[in-house]
């Protein structure tokens, strides 16, 4: 009984496959074989001739605007920043640059210590007493601080530029 059901199921699946395979091959056209371009059955369009513009062509074309039409501008020109804003940026930059200078001095002192040169502060932090953190960890912390300060300075210059202040005005 189970064998008959299995045979019927197999026959039901095999019949459509056999019928499709036995159809007339003329009904299904074979896939076109690649032919060289330019033959009668596969014409290739001729490439368009490129237009070469000369001075006479440009003169006869009408007005040509390099900048564009003033009526179609979708942006406004930035206004020049006032003196108070420029002074605020200068003050902030001076503070950050002073901090960066201090960090660079401390890094130089740690490098001198690592090279064996005599250190003037004898391992004492100002108003901190003796520092028990290893030199390489202190150096890494200072390098991170230096990187952060440089990023803040770059961000301040970028913010000033977006507000219409050129970098030359901040010096």
C-alpha positions, -999 to +999 in steps of 0.1 A: +000+000+000+027+025+010+047+014-021+018+022-044+014+057-028+051+063-032+050+052-069+021+074-076+038+104-060+070+097-080+050+094-112+031+127-105+064+145-101+082+128-130+054+133-157+056+171-159+094+170-161+092+144-189+066+165-208+087+196-206+118+178-218+100+162-248+085+194-262+095+206-296+129+223-295+119+246-323+093+262-301+121+275-278+146+295-298+182+288-288+200+315-270+217+339-294+254+332-299+276+362-295+283+379-328+309+405-335+295+441-334+285+457-366+270+426-384+237+427-401+218+410-373+233+431-345+239+467-358+260+489-335+249+525-333+276+549-346+292+570-318+279+605-316+303+632-329+315+654-301+309+691-304+341+712-303+333+747-290+352+775-306+352+812-297+327+819-324+303+793-311+305+807-276+299+842-288+268+831-308+254+810-279+244+841-259+254+851-225+274+826-205+277+831-167+306+817-148+291+824-114+255+817-122+223+836-122+219+859-091+182+852-090+186+815-085+210+816-056+197+795-026+222+806-001+232+839+014+267+852+019+280+851+054+282+883+073+315+894+088+317+887+125+319+916+150+349+925+170+335+911+203+330+876+188+365+877+174+379+887+208+360+859+225+376+833+201+410+849+206+407+846+244+396+810+242+424+801+219+450+818+241+438+798+271+439+765+252+473+773+238+487+782+272+474+748+285+490+731+255+523+748+263+523+736+299+515+700+288+544+702+263+568+714+291+557+685+313+562+661+285+597+674+279+605+670+316+594+634+315+614+627+283+645+642+300+639+620+330+635+589+308+668+598+291+686+601+324+691+638+324+688+656+358+653+668+366+649+702+384+617+694+402+630+661+417+599+642+410+575+665+428+543+678+414+536+714+421+513+716+452+509+678+450+538+664+469+555+633+456+538+616+427+538+578+429+524+571+394+550+556+371+565+580+345+552+560+315+516+563+328+520+600+335+534+605+300+505+586+284+480+607+304+498+639+292+498+627+256+460+621+258+456+656+273+477+671+245+456+653+219+424+666+235+437+701+237+448+701+200+413+688+191+396+716+210+418+741+193+409+727+159+372+727+168+375+763+179+391+773+145+364+754+127+336+770+146+352+804+140+354+796+102+317+787+102+309+820+118+327+839+091+360+845+109+392+838+090+421+821+109+443+851+102+420+873+123+425+851+154+462+855+156 
